[in-house]
Amino acid sequence: MSDWQHGFYKLSPEERRSRLAMARHLPATVSQLLANQSSQLGDQLVENYLTDYALPEGVVLGLRVNGTDYLVPMVVEEPSVIAAASNGAQRIARSGGFVAAPQHRALVGQVVLVPAAGSRAADLAWLKDHRTDLVAVANAAHPSMKKRGGGALAASFRTPGKFISVDLQIDVCQAMGANSVNTMAEAVGHWLSNHGFNVLTAILSNYATTSLQQVECHVNFEQLATKAMAGQVVAQRMADLSALAQVDPYRAATHNKGIMNGIDAVMIASGNDWRAIEAGAHAYAVKDSSYRGLSTWRVVDDQLVGQLTLPLPVGVVGGSIGLNPLTRANYAISGIKTAEELAAVTASVGLAQNLAALRALASSGIQAGHMKLQYRSLAVSVGATPAEVPAVVKALANHPHVDRALAQQVLKELRKD
């Protein structure tokens, strides 16, 4: 470690930026940018804080879930994501909207034991005899959760490889709950250590199979039609793409990435841990030993029917949710009050995103709409002002091959005129 890095975490943000600027020979413009984007809140949230890194926020319009219309804030840097989610949401709304099943909410606290040679059967028998004690120890470690109507519900046992996993099902009420679950799991781990067990680890599992959210929609053929292709043809091609994602992991990875485009953006805007949601979703996609698409689409009579199921252990309190003013503002915009409601809406956004992507793939191809939105970013990157961007985008759309050089040329010619 270089000398200038020693004690870096102890410094104030101003001192960190100054030391970094000297060590990396940063221009004054960079140092000023870091300072201008900084906040007191950011310094409280992360180690070695320098500045806040902003991402664009937009809103999905026309999302109807269980008969209620939502405006859903999304935070994402990719131009096409919010446009696609809104497009898919409105097509589905015109066919009746999404139906989301009630979510059973529980997280898993995992306490992993390493049994001595030949002792696993006896250890399992002892654990099963003390199942009630395990739950009681967990609840004693976080009594306020029990008072709110949640807490540890049950303990179950698995034997992956040479290990024993004690899985605590914990109802964290309306919170994300990671810290609560870790506290309870560690208490059980200490208790088991005191009873002679070799405890390897005690921690939350992000594979939240006890917090699954299912959502379904029925889309009329006319909502899928394009100028060049009948809705029924588009629907069948979308169903075929869905079937491909169930048998080909190369396609499934991209299929699921499209779903998570929407889900991640909602999670960031709502202050939830999008990385945990991503991890759980992809683990669930491979639950049958082969990586598959999380959603399925099939033609039923005169409609395309979509279904999506994935773990969504979301919260509306806890973590950084209550600390960030923008996060609180986003809940005011969406009107979402409960974790169950957020899970239903989030899954619906993911399925709307998936519909829009598959419809594009099944008809004109993904690039036709995607690149039109990318042209805006390209126009800005070559120096177009907000007033000039629409004209640059319109000109670029008339060219079969678009790159940075062409955008620069178009802008130059526009300014001549």
C-alpha positions as CSV (number, residue, x, y, z in Angstrom):
1,M,0.0,0.0,0.0
2,S,1.3,3.4,-0.9
3,D,2.1,5.9,1.9
4,W,-0.7,8.2,0.8
5,Q,-3.3,5.4,1.3
6,H,-2.4,4.9,5.0
7,G,-5.3,6.0,7.3
8,F,-7.3,7.1,4.2
9,Y,-10.6,5.9,5.9
10,K,-10.0,8.1,8.9
11,L,-9.9,11.3,6.8
12,S,-12.7,13.7,6.1
13,P,-14.1,13.5,2.5
14,E,-12.4,16.8,1.7
15,E,-9.1,15.5,2.9
16,R,-9.5,12.2,1.0
17,R,-10.3,14.1,-2.2
18,S,-7.2,16.4,-1.7
19,R,-4.9,13.5,-1.0
20,L,-6.3,11.5,-4.0
21,A,-5.9,14.5,-6.3
22,M,-2.2,14.9,-5.3
23,A,-1.4,11.2,-5.6
24,R,-3.2,10.8,-9.0
25,H,-2.4,14.2,-10.4
26,L,-6.0,14.9,-11.0
27,P,-6.9,18.1,-12.8
28,A,-8.8,20.8,-10.9
29,T,-12.0,20.1,-12.9
30,V,-12.1,16.5,-11.6
31,S,-11.5,17.5,-8.0
32,Q,-14.2,20.1,-8.2
33,L,-16.7,17.7,-9.8
34,L,-16.1,15.2,-6.9
35,A,-16.7,18.0,-4.4
36,N,-19.8,19.3,-6.1
37,Q,-21.4,15.9,-6.2
38,S,-20.7,15.0,-2.5
39,S,-23.1,14.8,0.3
40,Q,-23.1,14.4,4.1
41,L,-25.3,11.3,3.8
42,G,-23.0,9.6,1.4
43,D,-20.1,9.9,3.8
44,Q,-22.2,8.0,6.4
45,L,-23.1,5.2,4.1
46,V,-19.8,3.9,2.6
47,E,-16.1,3.6,3.5
48,N,-13.5,5.8,1.9
49,Y,-16.3,8.1,0.6
50,L,-15.4,10.6,-2.1
51,T,-18.6,11.7,-3.8
52,D,-22.1,10.6,-5.0
53,Y,-22.4,8.9,-8.4
54,A,-25.7,9.8,-9.9
55,L,-27.9,7.7,-12.2
56,P,-30.9,8.9,-14.2
57,E,-34.4,8.2,-12.7
58,G,-37.6,7.9,-14.7
59,V,-41.0,6.5,-14.2
60,V,-43.0,3.6,-15.8
61,L,-46.5,4.7,-16.8
62,G,-49.6,2.6,-17.0
63,L,-48.6,-0.5,-15.0
64,R,-51.8,-2.2,-13.7
65,V,-51.4,-4.8,-11.0
66,N,-54.3,-6.5,-9.3
67,G,-56.6,-3.8,-10.5
68,T,-54.5,-0.9,-9.3
69,D,-52.7,1.5,-11.6
70,Y,-49.1,2.4,-10.6
71,L,-46.4,4.9,-11.5
72,V,-43.2,3.1,-10.8
73,P,-39.8,5.0,-10.4
74,M,-36.9,3.3,-12.0
75,V,-33.2,4.1,-11.7
76,V,-31.1,3.0,-14.7
77,E,-28.5,4.3,-17.2
78,E,-29.6,2.2,-20.2
79,P,-31.8,4.4,-22.5
80,S,-34.2,1.7,-23.6
81,V,-35.2,0.1,-20.3
82,I,-37.9,2.5,-19.1
83,A,-39.3,2.9,-22.6
84,A,-39.6,-0.9,-23.0
85,A,-41.1,-1.3,-19.5
86,S,-43.7,1.3,-20.2
87,N,-44.5,-0.1,-23.6
88,G,-45.0,-3.6,-22.2
89,A,-47.0,-2.4,-19.2
90,Q,-49.4,-0.4,-21.4
91,R,-50.0,-3.3,-23.8
92,I,-50.7,-5.6,-20.9
93,A,-52.9,-3.0,-19.2
94,R,-55.1,-2.9,-22.3
95,S,-55.6,-6.6,-21.9
96,G,-56.6,-6.4,-18.2
97,G,-53.2,-6.0,-16.5
98,F,-51.1,-8.2,-14.2
99,V,-52.4,-10.6,-11.6
100,A,-49.9,-11.1,-8.8
101,A,-50.4,-13.9,-6.3
102,P,-50.1,-13.1,-2.5
103,Q,-46.5,-13.5,-1.4
104,H,-45.5,-15.6,1.6
105,R,-42.6,-13.7,3.0
106,A,-39.8,-15.3,5.0
107,L,-36.0,-15.1,4.8
108,V,-33.5,-17.9,5.4
109,G,-30.8,-17.7,8.1
110,Q,-28.3,-20.4,7.4
111,V,-26.2,-21.9,10.2
112,V,-23.7,-24.4,8.7
113,L,-22.1,-27.2,10.8
114,V,-19.1,-29.4,10.1
115,P,-19.9,-32.7,11.8
116,A,-17.2,-35.0,13.0
117,A,-16.6,-38.2,11.1
118,G,-19.4,-40.6,11.5
119,S,-21.5,-38.2,13.7
120,R,-23.8,-36.7,11.1
121,A,-26.8,-38.9,11.7
122,A,-26.6,-38.4,15.5
123,D,-26.1,-34.7,15.0
124,L,-29.2,-34.5,12.8
125,A,-31.3,-36.4,15.3
126,W,-30.2,-34.1,18.1
127,L,-31.0,-31.0,16.0
128,K,-34.4,-32.3,15.2
129,D,-35.1,-33.0,18.9
130,H,-34.1,-29.4,19.7
131,R,-35.9,-27.7,16.8
132,T,-38.1,-25.6,19.2
133,D,-35.0,-24.5,21.1
134,L,-33.4,-23.3,17.9
135,V,-36.4,-21.1,17.0
136,A,-36.5,-19.8,20.6
137,V,-32.9,-18.8,20.6
138,A,-33.3,-17.0,17.3
139,N,-36.3,-15.0,18.6
140,A,-34.5,-14.2,21.9
141,A,-31.8,-12.5,19.8
142,H,-34.2,-10.1,18.2
143,P,-37.3,-9.8,20.4
144,S,-38.6,-6.7,18.7
145,M,-39.2,-8.6,15.5
146,K,-41.4,-11.1,17.4
147,K,-43.3,-8.2,19.0
148,R,-44.1,-6.8,15.5
149,G,-45.6,-10.2,14.5
150,G,-42.6,-11.6,12.8
151,G,-39.5,-13.5,14.0
152,A,-38.2,-17.0,13.5
153,L,-41.0,-19.4,12.3
154,A,-39.3,-22.7,11.9
155,A,-36.0,-24.6,11.5
156,S,-35.3,-27.2,8.9
157,F,-32.2,-29.2,8.0
158,R,-30.3,-30.0,4.9
159,T,-27.1,-32.1,4.3
160,P,-25.2,-30.5,1.3
161,G,-21.9,-32.4,0.9
162,K,-20.2,-33.2,4.2
163,F,-22.1,-30.3,6.0
164,I,-25.3,-29.8,7.9
165,S,-27.2,-26.7,7.2
166,V,-29.7,-25.4,9.8
167,D,-32.1,-23.2,7.9
168,L,-34.1,-20.8,10.0
169,Q,-37.2,-19.4,8.3
170,I,-37.6,-15.8,9.6
171,D,-40.4,-13.4,9.0
172,V,-38.8,-9.9,8.9
173,C,-42.2,-8.1,8.5
174,Q,-41.8,-5.1,6.2
175,A,-38.0,-4.8,6.3
176,M,-35.3,-6.0,4.0
177,G,-34.1,-7.8,7.1
178,A,-30.6,-8.8,6.3
179,N,-29.1,-7.5,9.5
180,S,-31.9,-9.0,11.6
181,V,-31.5,-12.4,10.1
182,N,-27.7,-12.3,10.5
183,T,-28.1,-11.4,14.2
184,M,-30.6,-14.3,14.8
185,A,-28.5,-16.8,12.8
186,E,-25.3,-15.9,14.7
187,A,-27.1,-16.3,18.0
188,V,-28.1,-19.8,17.0
189,G,-24.6,-20.4,15.9
190,H,-23.2,-19.4,19.2
191,W,-25.7,-21.6,21.0
192,L,-24.8,-24.6,18.9
193,S,-21.1,-24.0,19.5
194,N,-21.8,-24.0,23.2
195,H,-23.4,-27.4,22.8
196,G,-20.3,-28.8,21.1
197,F,-21.0,-28.3,17.4
198,N,-18.4,-27.2,15.0
199,V,-20.1,-24.1,13.4
200,L,-18.6,-23.0,10.1
201,T,-20.7,-20.0,9.4
202,A,-24.0,-18.3,10.3
203,I,-25.4,-15.8,7.8
204,L,-28.5,-14.9,5.7
205,S,-29.0,-16.8,2.4
206,N,-29.9,-14.7,-0.6
207,Y,-31.6,-17.7,-2.2
208,A,-35.0,-16.7,-0.8
209,T,-37.1,-19.6,-1.9
210,T,-39.5,-18.8,1.0
211,S,-40.2,-15.3,-0.5
212,L,-41.3,-16.3,-4.0
213,Q,-43.4,-13.8,-6.1
214,Q,-45.5,-15.0,-9.0
215,V,-47.2,-12.8,-11.5
216,E,-49.2,-13.6,-14.6
217,C,-50.7,-11.7,-17.6
218,H,-52.9,-12.4,-20.6
219,V,-52.2,-10.3,-23.7
220,N,-54.7,-10.0,-26.6
221,F,-53.2,-10.7,-30.0
222,E,-54.1,-7.2,-31.3
223,Q,-51.8,-5.7,-28.7
224,L,-48.8,-7.6,-30.2
225,A,-49.4,-6.9,-33.9
226,T,-46.9,-4.7,-35.9
227,K,-47.3,-3.0,-39.2
228,A,-45.7,-6.0,-40.9
229,M,-46.8,-8.9,-38.8
230,A,-50.2,-10.1,-37.4
231,G,-50.5,-10.4,-33.6
232,Q,-51.1,-14.1,-33.7
233,V,-47.9,-14.6,-35.6
234,V,-45.9,-12.4,-33.2
235,A,-47.5,-14.3,-30.2
236,Q,-46.4,-17.7,-31.6
237,R,-42.9,-16.4,-32.2
238,M,-42.7,-15.0,-28.7
239,A,-43.8,-18.4,-27.3
240,D,-41.1,-20.1,-29.4
241,L,-38.5,-17.7,-28.0
242,S,-39.7,-18.5,-24.5
243,A,-39.4,-22.2,-25.2
244,L,-35.9,-21.6,-26.5
245,A,-35.0,-20.0,-23.1
246,Q,-36.1,-23.1,-21.3
247,V,-33.7,-25.4,-23.2
248,D,-30.7,-23.1,-24.1
249,P,-28.7,-21.4,-21.4
250,Y,-27.1,-19.1,-23.9
251,R,-30.5,-17.7,-24.7
252,A,-31.8,-18.0,-21.1
253,A,-29.0,-15.7,-19.8
254,T,-30.1,-12.9,-22.1
255,H,-33.8,-13.6,-21.6
256,N,-33.3,-13.2,-17.8
257,K,-31.0,-10.2,-18.2
258,G,-34.0,-8.4,-19.9
259,I,-36.2,-9.3,-16.9
260,M,-33.7,-8.0,-14.5
261,N,-33.2,-4.8,-16.4
262,G,-36.6,-3.8,-15.0
263,I,-36.4,-5.4,-11.6
264,D,-33.0,-4.0,-10.8
265,A,-34.0,-0.5,-11.7
266,V,-37.1,-0.7,-9.4
267,M,-34.9,-2.1,-6.6
268,I,-32.4,0.7,-6.8
269,A,-35.2,3.3,-6.9
270,S,-36.9,1.7,-3.9
271,G,-33.7,1.5,-1.8
272,N,-33.5,-2.3,-1.9
273,D,-30.4,-4.5,-2.3
274,W,-30.6,-5.2,-6.0
275,R,-27.4,-7.4,-5.8
276,A,-29.2,-9.8,-3.4
277,I,-32.2,-9.9,-5.7
278,E,-30.0,-10.6,-8.7
279,A,-28.2,-13.4,-6.9
280,G,-31.4,-15.1,-5.8
281,A,-33.0,-14.8,-9.2
282,H,-30.2,-16.5,-11.0
283,A,-29.9,-19.2,-8.4
284,Y,-33.6,-19.8,-8.9
285,A,-33.2,-20.0,-12.7
286,V,-30.9,-23.0,-12.2
287,K,-33.0,-24.8,-9.5
288,D,-33.8,-27.7,-11.9
289,S,-30.1,-28.3,-12.5
290,S,-30.2,-26.4,-15.9
291,Y,-30.2,-22.7,-16.3
292,R,-33.6,-21.6,-17.7
293,G,-35.6,-18.5,-18.4
294,L,-37.4,-17.2,-15.4
295,S,-40.5,-16.4,-17.3
296,T,-42.6,-18.5,-19.7
297,W,-44.9,-17.4,-22.5
298,R,-47.4,-19.6,-24.3
299,V,-50.3,-19.2,-26.7
300,V,-53.7,-20.1,-25.1
301,D,-56.7,-19.7,-27.4
302,D,-56.6,-16.0,-28.7
303,Q,-54.1,-14.7,-26.1
304,L,-50.5,-14.9,-25.1
305,V,-50.1,-15.9,-21.5
306,G,-47.0,-14.9,-19.5
307,Q,-45.9,-16.1,-16.1
308,L,-42.9,-15.1,-14.0
309,T,-41.8,-16.5,-10.6
310,L,-38.7,-15.5,-8.7
311,P,-37.5,-14.8,-5.2
312,L,-38.3,-11.2,-4.2
313,P,-37.3,-10.7,-0.5
314,V,-37.9,-6.9,-0.7
315,G,-38.6,-4.4,2.1
316,V,-40.1,-1.0,2.5
317,V,-38.2,-0.1,5.7
318,G,-34.8,-0.7,7.0
319,G,-31.3,-0.4,5.4
320,S,-30.9,2.8,3.6
321,I,-34.6,3.2,2.7
322,G,-35.4,5.6,5.4
323,L,-32.1,7.6,5.1
324,N,-32.3,8.6,1.4
325,P,-34.7,11.5,0.7
326,L,-35.1,10.4,-2.9
327,T,-36.0,6.9,-1.9
328,R,-38.8,8.3,0.4
329,A,-39.9,10.5,-2.5
330,N,-40.1,7.4,-4.8
331,Y,-42.5,5.7,-2.4
332,A,-44.7,8.8,-2.4
333,I,-44.7,8.7,-6.2
334,S,-45.6,5.0,-6.5
335,G,-48.0,4.9,-3.5
336,I,-46.5,1.5,-2.5
337,K,-47.0,0.9,1.2
338,T,-46.1,-2.7,1.9
339,A,-43.3,-5.1,1.0
340,E,-45.9,-7.5,-0.5
341,E,-47.2,-4.7,-2.7
342,L,-43.6,-3.8,-3.8
343,A,-42.9,-7.4,-4.7
344,A,-46.0,-7.7,-6.8
345,V,-45.2,-4.5,-8.7
346,T,-41.6,-5.3,-9.1
347,A,-42.3,-8.7,-10.7
348,S,-44.9,-7.1,-12.9
349,V,-42.3,-4.6,-14.2
350,G,-39.9,-7.5,-14.9
351,L,-42.6,-9.3,-17.0
352,A,-43.5,-6.1,-18.8
353,Q,-39.9,-5.6,-19.7
354,N,-39.7,-9.2,-20.9
355,L,-42.8,-8.8,-23.1
356,A,-41.4,-5.7,-24.8
357,A,-38.1,-7.4,-25.5
358,L,-39.6,-10.6,-26.8
359,R,-42.1,-8.7,-29.0
360,A,-39.2,-6.7,-30.6
361,L,-37.1,-9.9,-31.1
362,A,-40.1,-11.7,-32.6
363,S,-40.9,-9.0,-35.1
364,S,-38.5,-6.1,-36.2
365,G,-35.5,-7.2,-34.1
366,I,-34.1,-5.7,-31.0
367,Q,-31.9,-3.1,-32.6
368,A,-34.6,-1.1,-34.4
369,G,-36.1,0.4,-31.3
370,H,-33.0,0.1,-29.1
371,M,-30.7,2.1,-31.3
372,K,-33.2,5.0,-31.7
373,L,-32.9,5.5,-28.0
374,Q,-29.1,5.0,-28.1
375,Y,-28.9,7.8,-30.7
376,R,-29.8,10.3,-28.0
377,S,-26.8,9.2,-25.9
378,L,-24.6,9.3,-29.0
379,A,-25.8,12.8,-29.8
380,V,-25.0,14.1,-26.3
381,S,-21.6,12.4,-26.3
382,V,-20.5,14.4,-29.4
383,G,-21.5,17.7,-27.8
384,A,-25.1,18.2,-29.0
385,T,-27.1,20.6,-26.8
386,P,-30.6,19.6,-25.5
387,A,-32.1,21.7,-28.3
388,E,-30.0,20.0,-30.9
389,V,-30.5,16.4,-29.8
390,P,-33.8,15.7,-31.6
391,A,-32.5,16.9,-34.9
392,V,-29.4,14.8,-34.6
393,V,-31.4,11.7,-33.7
394,K,-33.7,12.3,-36.6
395,A,-30.8,12.5,-39.0
396,L,-29.0,9.5,-37.6
397,A,-32.2,7.4,-38.0
398,N,-32.0,7.8,-41.8
399,H,-28.6,6.1,-42.0
400,P,-28.0,2.3,-42.1
401,H,-24.8,2.5,-40.2
402,V,-24.4,4.9,-37.3
403,D,-21.2,5.6,-35.3
404,R,-19.5,8.4,-33.5
405,A,-17.9,9.9,-36.6
406,L,-21.2,10.1,-38.4
407,A,-22.8,11.8,-35.3
408,Q,-20.1,14.4,-35.3
409,Q,-20.6,15.0,-39.0
410,V,-24.3,15.3,-38.6
411,L,-23.9,17.8,-35.7
412,K,-21.4,19.8,-37.7
413,E,-23.8,20.1,-40.7
414,L,-26.7,20.9,-38.5
415,R,-24.8,23.8,-37.0
416,K,-23.8,25.1,-40.5
417,D,-27.5,25.3,-41.4
